[in-house]
Amino acid sequence: MGELSKLPNIGKTVEEQLNQVGINTADELKSIGAKEAWLKGKKYPISGWLKYKNKNRK
């Protein structure tokens, strides 16, 4: 378990997905922002990102 999965609402799977797009630390995530991190994940298809977005759409 790395640094990111210690943050609220980020488990092992999301941490791995963030790592795959080059976000490895809490500071990197904070500097890029949640929206940009999601867009980065969308640019490089990662299983689960779009499914999660659609599931939580209001």
N, CA, C and O atoms as a Maestro MAE file, in Angstrom:
{
 s_m_m2io_version
 :::
 2.0.0
}

f_m_ct {
 s_m_title
 :::
 protein
 m_atom[232] {
  # First column is atom index #
  i_m_mmod_type
  r_m_x_coord
  r_m_y_coord
  r_m_z_coord
  i_m_residue_number
  s_m_chain_name
  s_m_pdb_residue_name
  s_m_pdb_atom_name
  i_m_atomic_number
  :::
  1 25 0.840 -1.167 0.000 1 A "MET " " N  " 7
  2 3 0.000 0.000 0.000 1 A "MET " " CA " 6
  3 2 0.895 1.242 0.000 1 A "MET " " C  " 6
  4 15 1.807 1.372 0.816 1 A "MET " " O  " 8
  5 25 0.612 2.142 -0.927 2 A "GLY " " N  " 7
  6 3 1.436 3.335 -1.051 2 A "GLY " " CA " 6
  7 2 0.819 4.541 -0.376 2 A "GLY " " C  " 6
  8 15 -0.140 4.441 0.389 2 A "GLY " " O  " 8
  9 25 1.395 5.663 -0.684 3 A "GLU " " N  " 7
  10 3 0.995 6.927 -0.062 3 A "GLU " " CA " 6
  11 2 -0.433 7.343 -0.424 3 A "GLU " " C  " 6
  12 15 -1.182 7.803 0.439 3 A "GLU " " O  " 8
  13 25 -0.811 7.185 -1.685 4 A "LEU " " N  " 7
  14 3 -2.125 7.659 -2.126 4 A "LEU " " CA " 6
  15 2 -3.282 6.919 -1.476 4 A "LEU " " C  " 6
  16 15 -4.306 7.530 -1.171 4 A "LEU " " O  " 8
  17 25 -3.146 5.632 -1.261 5 A "SER " " N  " 7
  18 3 -4.247 4.858 -0.690 5 A "SER " " CA " 6
  19 2 -4.487 5.177 0.785 5 A "SER " " C  " 6
  20 15 -5.451 4.688 1.374 5 A "SER " " O  " 8
  21 25 -3.630 5.982 1.376 6 A "LYS " " N  " 7
  22 3 -3.842 6.437 2.747 6 A "LYS " " CA " 6
  23 2 -4.771 7.649 2.782 6 A "LYS " " C  " 6
  24 15 -5.239 8.045 3.850 6 A "LYS " " O  " 8
  25 25 -5.038 8.237 1.611 7 A "LEU " " N  " 7
  26 3 -5.944 9.379 1.522 7 A "LEU " " CA " 6
  27 2 -7.390 8.907 1.546 7 A "LEU " " C  " 6
  28 15 -7.674 7.773 1.159 7 A "LEU " " O  " 8
  29 25 -8.317 9.768 1.999 8 A "PRO " " N  " 7
  30 3 -9.729 9.388 2.015 8 A "PRO " " CA " 6
  31 2 -10.247 9.065 0.614 8 A "PRO " " C  " 6
  32 15 -9.910 9.747 -0.355 8 A "PRO " " O  " 8
  33 25 -11.053 8.039 0.519 9 A "ASN " " N  " 7
  34 3 -11.723 7.621 -0.726 9 A "ASN " " CA " 6
  35 2 -10.780 7.146 -1.830 9 A "ASN " " C  " 6
  36 15 -11.174 7.076 -2.994 9 A "ASN " " O  " 8
  37 25 -9.550 6.823 -1.476 10 A "ILE " " N  " 7
  38 3 -8.619 6.263 -2.463 10 A "ILE " " CA " 6
  39 2 -8.139 4.919 -1.937 10 A "ILE " " C  " 6
  40 15 -7.387 4.838 -0.965 10 A "ILE " " O  " 8
  41 25 -8.592 3.875 -2.604 11 A "GLY " " N  " 7
  42 3 -8.175 2.524 -2.236 11 A "GLY " " CA " 6
  43 2 -7.021 2.068 -3.104 11 A "GLY " " C  " 6
  44 15 -6.453 2.842 -3.875 11 A "GLY " " O  " 8
  45 25 -6.689 0.812 -2.965 12 A "LYS " " N  " 7
  46 3 -5.556 0.241 -3.696 12 A "LYS " " CA " 6
  47 2 -5.754 0.337 -5.206 12 A "LYS " " C  " 6
  48 15 -4.814 0.661 -5.932 12 A "LYS " " O  " 8
  49 25 -6.974 0.058 -5.688 13 A "THR " " N  " 7
  50 3 -7.233 0.069 -7.133 13 A "THR " " CA " 6
  51 2 -7.084 1.467 -7.711 13 A "THR " " C  " 6
  52 15 -6.445 1.648 -8.748 13 A "THR " " O  " 8
  53 25 -7.670 2.457 -7.048 14 A "VAL " " N  " 7
  54 3 -7.570 3.836 -7.542 14 A "VAL " " CA " 6
  55 2 -6.117 4.297 -7.484 14 A "VAL " " C  " 6
  56 15 -5.650 4.995 -8.384 14 A "VAL " " O  " 8
  57 25 -5.411 3.914 -6.444 15 A "GLU " " N  " 7
  58 3 -3.997 4.269 -6.349 15 A "GLU " " CA " 6
  59 2 -3.219 3.693 -7.539 15 A "GLU " " C  " 6
  60 15 -2.399 4.389 -8.138 15 A "GLU " " O  " 8
  61 25 -3.469 2.446 -7.875 16 A "GLU " " N  " 7
  62 3 -2.792 1.830 -9.017 16 A "GLU " " CA " 6
  63 2 -3.125 2.565 -10.313 16 A "GLU " " C  " 6
  64 15 -2.258 2.760 -11.165 16 A "GLU " " O  " 8
  65 25 -4.391 2.972 -10.455 17 A "GLN " " N  " 7
  66 3 -4.805 3.702 -11.651 17 A "GLN " " CA " 6
  67 2 -4.112 5.055 -11.728 17 A "GLN " " C  " 6
  68 15 -3.658 5.463 -12.797 17 A "GLN " " O  " 8
  69 25 -4.029 5.742 -10.613 18 A "LEU " " N  " 7
  70 3 -3.335 7.030 -10.592 18 A "LEU " " CA " 6
  71 2 -1.854 6.847 -10.917 18 A "LEU " " C  " 6
  72 15 -1.272 7.644 -11.652 18 A "LEU " " O  " 8
  73 25 -1.257 5.810 -10.373 19 A "ASN " " N  " 7
  74 3 0.147 5.523 -10.658 19 A "ASN " " CA " 6
  75 2 0.373 5.276 -12.139 19 A "ASN " " C  " 6
  76 15 1.396 5.686 -12.688 19 A "ASN " " O  " 8
  77 25 -0.571 4.611 -12.791 20 A "GLN " " N  " 7
  78 3 -0.441 4.305 -14.217 20 A "GLN " " CA " 6
  79 2 -0.413 5.566 -15.078 20 A "GLN " " C  " 6
  80 15 0.149 5.553 -16.173 20 A "GLN " " O  " 8
  81 25 -1.010 6.648 -14.597 21 A "VAL " " N  " 7
  82 3 -1.004 7.896 -15.373 21 A "VAL " " CA " 6
  83 2 0.008 8.891 -14.808 21 A "VAL " " C  " 6
  84 15 -0.030 10.073 -15.149 21 A "VAL " " O  " 8
  85 25 0.907 8.422 -13.952 22 A "GLY " " N  " 7
  86 3 2.018 9.247 -13.488 22 A "GLY " " CA " 6
  87 2 1.771 10.042 -12.223 22 A "GLY " " C  " 6
  88 15 2.540 10.951 -11.913 22 A "GLY " " O  " 8
  89 25 0.723 9.727 -11.485 23 A "ILE " " N  " 7
  90 3 0.448 10.409 -10.221 23 A "ILE " " CA " 6
  91 2 0.780 9.431 -9.102 23 A "ILE " " C  " 6
  92 15 0.086 8.434 -8.900 23 A "ILE " " O  " 8
  93 25 1.858 9.737 -8.376 24 A "ASN " " N  " 7
  94 3 2.370 8.784 -7.398 24 A "ASN " " CA " 6
  95 2 2.364 9.279 -5.959 24 A "ASN " " C  " 6
  96 15 2.536 8.485 -5.034 24 A "ASN " " O  " 8
  97 25 2.169 10.573 -5.757 25 A "THR " " N  " 7
  98 3 2.192 11.115 -4.397 25 A "THR " " CA " 6
  99 2 0.979 12.009 -4.163 25 A "THR " " C  " 6
  100 15 0.327 12.466 -5.102 25 A "THR " " O  " 8
  101 25 0.696 12.243 -2.886 26 A "ALA " " N  " 7
  102 3 -0.415 13.129 -2.526 26 A "ALA " " CA " 6
  103 2 -0.152 14.543 -3.041 26 A "ALA " " C  " 6
  104 15 -1.082 15.230 -3.463 26 A "ALA " " O  " 8
  105 25 1.093 14.976 -3.010 27 A "ASP " " N  " 7
  106 3 1.427 16.315 -3.512 27 A "ASP " " CA " 6
  107 2 1.172 16.419 -5.013 27 A "ASP " " C  " 6
  108 15 0.682 17.444 -5.488 27 A "ASP " " O  " 8
  109 25 1.498 15.371 -5.759 28 A "GLU " " N  " 7
  110 3 1.235 15.378 -7.209 28 A "GLU " " CA " 6
  111 2 -0.265 15.437 -7.475 28 A "GLU " " C  " 6
  112 15 -0.713 16.173 -8.353 28 A "GLU " " O  " 8
  113 25 -1.035 14.666 -6.723 29 A "LEU " " N  " 7
  114 3 -2.485 14.667 -6.884 29 A "LEU " " CA " 6
  115 2 -3.065 16.032 -6.530 29 A "LEU " " C  " 6
  116 15 -3.938 16.543 -7.232 29 A "LEU " " O  " 8
  117 25 -2.584 16.612 -5.451 30 A "LYS " " N  " 7
  118 3 -3.067 17.923 -5.026 30 A "LYS " " CA " 6
  119 2 -2.733 18.992 -6.068 30 A "LYS " " C  " 6
  120 15 -3.563 19.852 -6.363 30 A "LYS " " O  " 8
  121 25 -1.536 18.940 -6.616 31 A "SER " " N  " 7
  122 3 -1.128 19.969 -7.580 31 A "SER " " CA " 6
  123 2 -1.876 19.843 -8.908 31 A "SER " " C  " 6
  124 15 -2.160 20.850 -9.556 31 A "SER " " O  " 8
  125 25 -2.194 18.619 -9.314 32 A "ILE " " N  " 7
  126 3 -2.914 18.432 -10.579 32 A "ILE " " CA " 6
  127 2 -4.420 18.608 -10.391 32 A "ILE " " C  " 6
  128 15 -5.112 19.040 -11.312 32 A "ILE " " O  " 8
  129 25 -4.923 18.279 -9.218 33 A "GLY " " N  " 7
  130 3 -6.349 18.411 -8.933 33 A "GLY " " CA " 6
  131 2 -7.117 17.167 -9.343 33 A "GLY " " C  " 6
  132 15 -6.706 16.437 -10.245 33 A "GLY " " O  " 8
  133 25 -8.235 16.935 -8.672 34 A "ALA " " N  " 7
  134 3 -9.029 15.725 -8.903 34 A "ALA " " CA " 6
  135 2 -9.582 15.673 -10.321 34 A "ALA " " C  " 6
  136 15 -9.557 14.620 -10.959 34 A "ALA " " O  " 8
  137 25 -10.080 16.801 -10.818 35 A "LYS " " N  " 7
  138 3 -10.679 16.810 -12.161 35 A "LYS " " CA " 6
  139 2 -9.634 16.490 -13.225 35 A "LYS " " C  " 6
  140 15 -9.886 15.676 -14.114 35 A "LYS " " O  " 8
  141 25 -8.481 17.113 -13.145 36 A "GLU " " N  " 7
  142 3 -7.425 16.867 -14.131 36 A "GLU " " CA " 6
  143 2 -6.904 15.429 -14.023 36 A "GLU " " C  " 6
  144 15 -6.570 14.814 -15.036 36 A "GLU " " O  " 8
  145 25 -6.834 14.899 -12.810 37 A "ALA " " N  " 7
  146 3 -6.402 13.511 -12.625 37 A "ALA " " CA " 6
  147 2 -7.391 12.572 -13.304 37 A "ALA " " C  " 6
  148 15 -6.994 11.612 -13.964 37 A "ALA " " O  " 8
  149 25 -8.687 12.855 -13.138 38 A "TRP " " N  " 7
  150 3 -9.705 12.031 -13.785 38 A "TRP " " CA " 6
  151 2 -9.583 12.127 -15.305 38 A "TRP " " C  " 6
  152 15 -9.654 11.114 -16.001 38 A "TRP " " O  " 8
  153 25 -9.400 13.345 -15.820 39 A "LEU " " N  " 7
  154 3 -9.262 13.524 -17.268 39 A "LEU " " CA " 6
  155 2 -8.038 12.794 -17.807 39 A "LEU " " C  " 6
  156 15 -8.069 12.238 -18.905 39 A "LEU " " O  " 8
  157 25 -6.968 12.798 -17.031 40 A "LYS " " N  " 7
  158 3 -5.760 12.068 -17.427 40 A "LYS " " CA " 6
  159 2 -6.062 10.576 -17.521 40 A "LYS " " C  " 6
  160 15 -5.613 9.905 -18.450 40 A "LYS " " O  " 8
  161 25 -6.816 10.061 -16.567 41 A "GLY " " N  " 7
  162 3 -7.206 8.657 -16.580 41 A "GLY " " CA " 6
  163 2 -8.111 8.334 -17.751 41 A "GLY " " C  " 6
  164 15 -8.035 7.248 -18.326 41 A "GLY " " O  " 8
  165 25 -8.962 9.272 -18.101 42 A "LYS " " N  " 7
  166 3 -9.875 9.075 -19.232 42 A "LYS " " CA " 6
  167 2 -9.108 9.067 -20.553 42 A "LYS " " C  " 6
  168 15 -9.451 8.327 -21.475 42 A "LYS " " O  " 8
  169 25 -8.068 9.897 -20.635 43 A "LYS " " N  " 7
  170 3 -7.249 9.976 -21.844 43 A "LYS " " CA " 6
  171 2 -6.546 8.646 -22.115 43 A "LYS " " C  " 6
  172 15 -6.396 8.234 -23.265 43 A "LYS " " O  " 8
  173 25 -6.124 7.992 -21.055 44 A "TYR " " N  " 7
  174 3 -5.488 6.689 -21.151 44 A "TYR " " CA " 6
  175 2 -6.433 5.693 -20.506 44 A "TYR " " C  " 6
  176 15 -6.378 5.495 -19.292 44 A "TYR " " O  " 8
  177 25 -7.302 5.060 -21.290 45 A "PRO " " N  " 7
  178 3 -8.367 4.222 -20.722 45 A "PRO " " CA " 6
  179 2 -7.877 3.273 -19.629 45 A "PRO " " C  " 6
  180 15 -6.973 2.460 -19.824 45 A "PRO " " O  " 8
  181 25 -8.499 3.414 -18.510 46 A "ILE " " N  " 7
  182 3 -8.182 2.579 -17.358 46 A "ILE " " CA " 6
  183 2 -9.488 1.950 -16.896 46 A "ILE " " C  " 6
  184 15 -10.472 2.651 -16.664 46 A "ILE " " O  " 8
  185 25 -9.496 0.677 -16.768 47 A "SER " " N  " 7
  186 3 -10.695 -0.035 -16.354 47 A "SER " " CA " 6
  187 2 -11.247 0.536 -15.056 47 A "SER " " C  " 6
  188 15 -10.520 0.727 -14.082 47 A "SER " " O  " 8
  189 25 -12.539 0.803 -15.065 48 A "GLY " " N  " 7
  190 3 -13.193 1.240 -13.851 48 A "GLY " " CA " 6
  191 2 -13.451 2.726 -13.760 48 A "GLY " " C  " 6
  192 15 -14.423 3.119 -13.115 48 A "GLY " " O  " 8
  193 25 -12.629 3.592 -14.376 49 A "TRP " " N  " 7
  194 3 -12.793 5.033 -14.232 49 A "TRP " " CA " 6
  195 2 -14.132 5.485 -14.805 49 A "TRP " " C  " 6
  196 15 -14.888 6.190 -14.137 49 A "TRP " " O  " 8
  197 25 -14.427 5.085 -16.033 50 A "LEU " " N  " 7
  198 3 -15.668 5.523 -16.656 50 A "LEU " " CA " 6
  199 2 -16.870 4.858 -16.004 50 A "LEU " " C  " 6
  200 15 -17.920 5.482 -15.850 50 A "LEU " " O  " 8
  201 25 -16.721 3.605 -15.623 51 A "LYS " " N  " 7
  202 3 -17.798 2.892 -14.945 51 A "LYS " " CA " 6
  203 2 -18.149 3.613 -13.643 51 A "LYS " " C  " 6
  204 15 -19.327 3.785 -13.333 51 A "LYS " " O  " 8
  205 25 -17.142 4.033 -12.881 52 A "TYR " " N  " 7
  206 3 -17.354 4.737 -11.630 52 A "TYR " " CA " 6
  207 2 -18.065 6.066 -11.883 52 A "TYR " " C  " 6
  208 15 -19.008 6.412 -11.171 52 A "TYR " " O  " 8
  209 25 -17.619 6.805 -12.887 53 A "LYS " " N  " 7
  210 3 -18.213 8.097 -13.197 53 A "LYS " " CA " 6
  211 2 -19.698 7.929 -13.541 53 A "LYS " " C  " 6
  212 15 -20.543 8.655 -13.016 53 A "LYS " " O  " 8
  213 25 -20.007 6.994 -14.405 54 A "ASN " " N  " 7
  214 3 -21.385 6.790 -14.825 54 A "ASN " " CA " 6
  215 2 -22.261 6.294 -13.658 54 A "ASN " " C  " 6
  216 15 -23.430 6.665 -13.556 54 A "ASN " " O  " 8
  217 25 -21.703 5.478 -12.806 55 A "LYS " " N  " 7
  218 3 -22.448 4.933 -11.673 55 A "LYS " " CA " 6
  219 2 -22.828 6.038 -10.691 55 A "LYS " " C  " 6
  220 15 -23.894 5.980 -10.080 55 A "LYS " " O  " 8
  221 25 -21.968 7.039 -10.535 56 A "ASN " " N  " 7
  222 3 -22.179 8.080 -9.549 56 A "ASN " " CA " 6
  223 2 -22.742 9.374 -10.134 56 A "ASN " " C  " 6
  224 15 -22.769 10.405 -9.462 56 A "ASN " " O  " 8
  225 25 -23.180 9.316 -11.357 57 A "ARG " " N  " 7
  226 3 -23.771 10.490 -12.008 57 A "ARG " " CA " 6
  227 2 -25.124 10.806 -11.389 57 A "ARG " " C  " 6
  228 15 -25.910 9.901 -11.111 57 A "ARG " " O  " 8
  229 25 -25.395 12.078 -11.173 58 A "LYS " " N  " 7
  230 3 -26.686 12.482 -10.574 58 A "LYS " " CA " 6
  231 2 -27.568 13.130 -11.574 58 A "LYS " " C  " 6
  232 15 -28.685 13.530 -11.246 58 A "LYS " " O  " 8
  :::
 }
 m_bond[231] {
  # First column is bond index #
  i_m_from
  i_m_to
  i_m_order
  :::
  1 1 2 1
  2 2 3 1
  3 3 4 2
  4 3 5 1
  5 5 6 1
  6 6 7 1
  7 7 8 2
  8 7 9 1
  9 9 10 1
  10 10 11 1
  11 11 12 2
  12 11 13 1
  13 13 14 1
  14 14 15 1
  15 15 16 2
  16 15 17 1
  17 17 18 1
  18 18 19 1
  19 19 20 2
  20 19 21 1
  21 21 22 1
  22 22 23 1
  23 23 24 2
  24 23 25 1
  25 25 26 1
  26 26 27 1
  27 27 28 2
  28 27 29 1
  29 29 30 1
  30 30 31 1
  31 31 32 2
  32 31 33 1
  33 33 34 1
  34 34 35 1
  35 35 36 2
  36 35 37 1
  37 37 38 1
  38 38 39 1
  39 39 40 2
  40 39 41 1
  41 41 42 1
  42 42 43 1
  43 43 44 2
  44 43 45 1
  45 45 46 1
  46 46 47 1
  47 47 48 2
  48 47 49 1
  49 49 50 1
  50 50 51 1
  51 51 52 2
  52 51 53 1
  53 53 54 1
  54 54 55 1
  55 55 56 2
  56 55 57 1
  57 57 58 1
  58 58 59 1
  59 59 60 2
  60 59 61 1
  61 61 62 1
  62 62 63 1
  63 63 64 2
  64 63 65 1
  65 65 66 1
  66 66 67 1
  67 67 68 2
  68 67 69 1
  69 69 70 1
  70 70 71 1
  71 71 72 2
  72 71 73 1
  73 73 74 1
  74 74 75 1
  75 75 76 2
  76 75 77 1
  77 77 78 1
  78 78 79 1
  79 79 80 2
  80 79 81 1
  81 81 82 1
  82 82 83 1
  83 83 84 2
  84 83 85 1
  85 85 86 1
  86 86 87 1
  87 87 88 2
  88 87 89 1
  89 89 90 1
  90 90 91 1
  91 91 92 2
  92 91 93 1
  93 93 94 1
  94 94 95 1
  95 95 96 2
  96 95 97 1
  97 97 98 1
  98 98 99 1
  99 99 100 2
  100 99 101 1
  101 101 102 1
  102 102 103 1
  103 103 104 2
  104 103 105 1
  105 105 106 1
  106 106 107 1
  107 107 108 2
  108 107 109 1
  109 109 110 1
  110 110 111 1
  111 111 112 2
  112 111 113 1
  113 113 114 1
  114 114 115 1
  115 115 116 2
  116 115 117 1
  117 117 118 1
  118 118 119 1
  119 119 120 2
  120 119 121 1
  121 121 122 1
  122 122 123 1
  123 123 124 2
  124 123 125 1
  125 125 126 1
  126 126 127 1
  127 127 128 2
  128 127 129 1
  129 129 130 1
  130 130 131 1
  131 131 132 2
  132 131 133 1
  133 133 134 1
  134 134 135 1
  135 135 136 2
  136 135 137 1
  137 137 138 1
  138 138 139 1
  139 139 140 2
  140 139 141 1
  141 141 142 1
  142 142 143 1
  143 143 144 2
  144 143 145 1
  145 145 146 1
  146 146 147 1
  147 147 148 2
  148 147 149 1
  149 149 150 1
  150 150 151 1
  151 151 152 2
  152 151 153 1
  153 153 154 1
  154 154 155 1
  155 155 156 2
  156 155 157 1
  157 157 158 1
  158 158 159 1
  159 159 160 2
  160 159 161 1
  161 161 162 1
  162 162 163 1
  163 163 164 2
  164 163 165 1
  165 165 166 1
  166 166 167 1
  167 167 168 2
  168 167 169 1
  169 169 170 1
  170 170 171 1
  171 171 172 2
  172 171 173 1
  173 173 174 1
  174 174 175 1
  175 175 176 2
  176 175 177 1
  177 177 178 1
  178 178 179 1
  179 179 180 2
  180 179 181 1
  181 181 182 1
  182 182 183 1
  183 183 184 2
  184 183 185 1
  185 185 186 1
  186 186 187 1
  187 187 188 2
  188 187 189 1
  189 189 190 1
  190 190 191 1
  191 191 192 2
  192 191 193 1
  193 193 194 1
  194 194 195 1
  195 195 196 2
  196 195 197 1
  197 197 198 1
  198 198 199 1
  199 199 200 2
  200 199 201 1
  201 201 202 1
  202 202 203 1
  203 203 204 2
  204 203 205 1
  205 205 206 1
  206 206 207 1
  207 207 208 2
  208 207 209 1
  209 209 210 1
  210 210 211 1
  211 211 212 2
  212 211 213 1
  213 213 214 1
  214 214 215 1
  215 215 216 2
  216 215 217 1
  217 217 218 1
  218 218 219 1
  219 219 220 2
  220 219 221 1
  221 221 222 1
  222 222 223 1
  223 223 224 2
  224 223 225 1
  225 225 226 1
  226 226 227 1
  227 227 228 2
  228 227 229 1
  229 229 230 1
  230 230 231 1
  231 231 232 2
  :::
 }
}
